[in-house]
């Protein structure tokens, strides 16, 4: 044994992976899949049987959960695909800043100020008009693969 000290620098995060592997043949419609490094909701799955020595292949059509772009991928059904960890969290809306960021109240009483207003015009106008009317609004934030976006809105009544 040597007397010198060893220092290891940890460059990893808390070990929470952004994705997990799942066999392509077990992924179903309305599930999630990573296509071209983007988290997608599966809208269509078709499986093709192949020739004598080939693999059956799965054809996935997915909609990016943040940009709503349509993406496609074909994977052998026995291979693993990456599936994103998708979380939905509700926050109460406190404020909307002039530069398009929202201030949200977390469950433990802190604030979350790093989220922009959604790009979806319908949802955007609902949030702005509800906030201007002084309603108590709860927004649902979807997060996957290090990205977050407001995806839904609930009105819990007027501010008391």
Residue, then its C-alpha position, 0 to 999 in steps of 0.5 A: x500500500x502506498x502512503x499517498x492520498x488519492x483524490x477523485x473528482x466526481x463529474x456525475x450527477x445524482x445518478x438519476x439517468x435521463x432515460x432508461x432502456x426498454x425493449x422496442x417490441x414492448x413499447x406501445x402507443x401513448x408510451x414515450x420513446x427517445x427519437x433523434x435525441x428528443x423525448x417523444x410520445x408514441x402516436x403509432x407503432x407498426x411491427x413488420x415481420x421480416x425474411x428468413x434470417x432477419x429481425x422483426x422491426x418496429x416502426x415508431x411515429x412519435x410527437x416531440x413532447x416539447x416542440x410537437x414535431x413529428x419524428x419517426x424511427x425504425x428499430x429491430x424489435x429485439x433491441x433496446x430503445x431509450x425511454x425518457x423519464x417524464x414527470x409532471x408537476x403542478x405549481x401555483x402561478x405567482x407572477x408573469x415577468x415582462x421578459x416572458x418568464x413565470x414565477x411559480x410556487x413550489x410545494x415546499x413554499x419556495x419559488x421557481x423562476x427559470x421557466x418561460x411562458x409556453x410557446x403554444x398560443x392557445x395556452x399562452x393566452x389562457x394563462x395571460x388572461x386568467x392571470x390578468x383577471x386575478x384568478x388562482x392558476x395552477x400550471x402543470x410542468x412537464x419535464x424530461x431529459x433536462x427540459x421543462x415546459x408548461x403543458x397545462x393549466x387549471x383554474x382553482x378559483x379567484x384569489x382569496 
